Amino acid sequence: QVQLVESGGGLVQPGGSLRLSCVVSGFTFGYFAMSWHRQAPGKERELVAHITSTSGSTNYADSVKGRFTISRDNAKNTVYLQMNSLKPEDTARYYCKADYLLTYWGQGTQVTVSS
């Protein structure tokens, strides 16, 4: 059974940091490119960060460049999103996604940035 389970979300003040994790099971993690996406109320889901399966190359949405870092640990079947200097506009539900021939999504974790 395929599972992607996100964690690490919560309420944080502007300027704060959070580290999201997505633990996967049910498929060969190392074959899959992984990405984080987010969706704020009333808005389209958008790509935040992406990491390839082999080289580990990364790319980011312009809005998070220099603040967010995506990484993966293939031994732990986990992808991370380190989020620093958080802004209120980062408030959204964050989802991890796995891509390799098929696409899998997690259920998401809520991030709220507010004072």
C-alpha positions as CSV (number, residue, x, y, z in Angstrom):
1,Q,0.0,0.0,0.0
2,V,1.4,3.4,-1.1
3,Q,1.6,6.0,1.7
4,L,3.1,9.4,1.8
5,V,2.8,10.9,5.3
6,E,3.7,14.5,5.9
7,S,4.5,16.0,9.3
8,G,6.1,19.1,10.8
9,G,3.5,21.7,10.1
10,G,2.1,24.1,12.6
11,L,1.7,27.7,13.7
12,V,4.8,29.8,13.5
13,Q,5.5,33.6,13.8
14,P,6.8,35.5,10.8
15,G,10.5,35.1,10.4
16,G,10.4,31.7,12.1
17,S,11.3,28.2,10.7
18,L,9.7,24.9,10.2
19,R,11.0,21.6,8.8
20,L,8.5,19.4,7.0
21,S,9.0,15.7,6.5
22,C,7.3,13.3,4.2
23,V,7.9,9.6,4.9
24,V,6.9,7.2,2.1
25,S,6.2,3.5,1.9
26,G,4.9,1.1,-0.6
27,F,7.1,1.9,-3.5
28,T,10.9,2.2,-4.3
29,F,11.6,5.7,-3.1
30,G,14.9,6.1,-4.8
31,Y,13.3,5.8,-8.2
32,F,11.0,8.7,-7.6
33,A,11.4,12.4,-8.1
34,M,9.9,14.2,-5.1
35,S,8.4,17.6,-4.7
36,W,6.6,19.8,-2.3
37,H,3.5,21.7,-3.3
38,R,1.2,24.1,-1.4
39,Q,-2.3,25.3,-1.6
40,A,-3.7,28.3,0.1
41,P,-7.5,28.8,0.5
42,G,-9.0,30.0,-2.7
43,K,-5.8,29.5,-4.7
44,E,-4.4,26.9,-7.1
45,R,-2.0,24.3,-5.8
46,E,1.5,25.4,-6.7
47,L,4.9,23.8,-6.9
48,V,7.3,24.9,-4.1
49,A,10.4,22.8,-4.6
50,H,11.5,19.7,-6.5
51,I,14.3,17.2,-6.2
52,T,15.3,14.6,-8.7
53,S,15.7,10.9,-7.9
54,T,19.3,10.4,-9.0
55,S,21.4,13.5,-9.0
56,G,19.4,15.2,-6.3
57,S,19.2,18.3,-8.4
58,T,16.8,20.9,-7.0
59,N,14.7,23.7,-8.2
60,Y,12.4,26.2,-6.4
61,A,9.6,28.5,-6.9
62,D,10.8,32.1,-7.1
63,S,8.8,33.0,-4.1
64,V,10.8,30.6,-1.8
65,K,14.3,30.7,-3.3
66,G,16.9,31.4,-0.7
67,R,14.5,30.6,2.1
68,F,13.4,27.0,1.6
69,T,15.6,23.9,1.0
70,I,14.4,20.5,-0.2
71,S,16.4,17.4,0.5
72,R,16.0,13.7,0.6
73,D,17.3,10.7,2.5
74,N,16.9,7.6,0.4
75,A,17.9,5.4,3.3
76,K,15.0,6.7,5.3
77,N,12.5,7.0,2.5
78,T,12.0,10.6,3.5
79,V,12.0,14.0,1.8
80,Y,12.3,17.2,3.8
81,L,11.5,20.8,3.3
82,Q,13.4,23.2,5.5
83,M,11.5,26.5,5.6
84,N,13.3,29.6,7.0
85,S,12.3,33.3,7.2
86,L,8.7,32.3,6.9
87,K,6.2,34.9,5.8
88,P,2.4,35.1,6.2
89,E,2.0,34.5,2.5
90,D,3.6,31.0,3.1
91,T,0.5,30.0,4.9
92,A,-1.0,27.0,3.1
93,R,-1.4,23.3,3.2
94,Y,1.8,21.6,2.1
95,Y,1.8,18.4,0.2
96,C,4.5,16.0,-0.9
97,K,4.3,14.4,-4.3
98,A,6.2,11.4,-5.8
99,D,6.7,11.0,-9.6
100,Y,8.0,8.1,-11.6
101,L,5.7,6.7,-14.2
102,L,2.9,7.1,-11.6
103,T,2.2,10.0,-9.4
104,Y,1.4,9.8,-5.6
105,W,0.3,12.5,-3.3
106,G,0.3,12.8,0.5
107,Q,-2.6,14.2,2.5
108,G,-0.8,17.4,3.4
109,T,0.3,19.3,6.6
110,Q,-0.9,22.7,7.5
111,V,1.5,25.6,7.9
112,T,0.2,28.8,9.3
113,V,2.5,31.9,9.6
114,S,1.0,34.5,11.8
115,S,1.8,36.7,14.7
